[in-house]
Amino acid sequence: MEKRVYVAITGVHHYFGTKIFQLNQVIVLTKEPDNPYDAEAIRAEIPSIGKVGYVANSTHTVPRGCHSAGRIYDTFEQSIVGAVRFILNDTVILELLPEVKGIHFFMGWEESKIFG
């Protein structure tokens, strides 16, 4: 059995807060190599909403038991899926789901006008 890998999503207060997250919700994590602040930045997105934060990558923001963005950065190509397992104050903790491949989301015309 493979060890479960957890990451924390931080900065959610800059976007929509924690109220939009639900347990077991799917979050897409995507590398952001052109990020001017962090060469190992990994963006967290809810497909129907957009960016909701970033994978924690600092000793000040990575909770005990979680991996940093730098630690997981080379373990996947461009994107990986995670599921919300814990919501604590202003931090959301995901379990990475590397076995989940090729998730596709459909946005209707009206929704794409709002979020696009």
N, C-alpha and C positions, 0 to 999 in steps of 0.2 A: 504494500500500500504506500502510495506517495504521500509525502508530508504536505499538509495544507499550507499555502502561502497567503499571508494577509498583507494588505497595504492600507494606509490611511489616506483619505482624501481631505486635504486642508484648503483653506481659503474659501470655503463655501459661503461665508458671510459676505464675500465680495460679489456674489452672484445671487442665489435665491435662498440661501440659508439651508437649514437641515429639514425644514418642514416638507420639502418636495420629495424626500427620500423615504422609501418603505423597505422593510425587511424583504430579502430575496429579490429585490429589484435588480435588473440587469443594467450595468454601467459599462460603457465602452471606454477603454483606456488607449490613447493614441500618442505615439511619440511626437514631440514638437521640437525637432533638431534646430530650428531657426530661432528658438526662444532666446531673447537677448539677456535674460537673467540666469538661465540654467541650461547648459548644453545637454543635460539628461532629463529635461522636463518631459513629463507625461501628463497630458491633458485628460481630464475625466469629463465624459459627456453622457447625458441622458438623451437618446436619439431624438425624441420628440421635442426637446427643450433646447439642447445645445450644451455649451460648456458650463460645468457646475463646480469646478475646482481643479486641483492638481494633485498628483500623488506626492505625498510628503517626501522631502529629500534633504532634510536638515536634522541634525541631532536634537534640535529644539522642537521639531514637529513630528518626528516618527515615534509613535508609541511603542512601548516594550511589547515584543512579540510580533511586530510588523516589520516588513522589509522596506527599505528606502527605494525611491525611484532609481537611483544609481545601481542598486543591487539587482533589480529585475530588468533593467534597461536592455541588456544583451540576451535576455531569455526568450524574446519574441521578435518577430519581424517589424511590423508597423503598428499593429493594434492587437489588443487582447481584451477579453471580456472578464468582468468580475461581477460578483453578486453581493449586495449589501448584507452584511451579517450583524453589524452593531452600529448604533447611532448614539454617540456620547457627546453631549454638549454641542460643540461646534465642529466635531470630527466624525467622519463616516468611515467605517472600516469595512473593506471588501475582502472577500476570498477570491483569489484568481481562479479562473476556470479555463486552463489552457486546452482542455479537450473540446471545448465549444468552438467550432469553426464556422465561418461563413454566415453569421447572422445578418439578415437583411431586414431593413425597416422601410416601410412605405409611408411617405407623407403625402397627403392629399393636396390638391391644388391650393385650396384656401389656406391650409396650414403652412404650406411652403411660402406663401406670400407673407405670412406673419413672421415666421422664423427665418426665412431665407434672406 
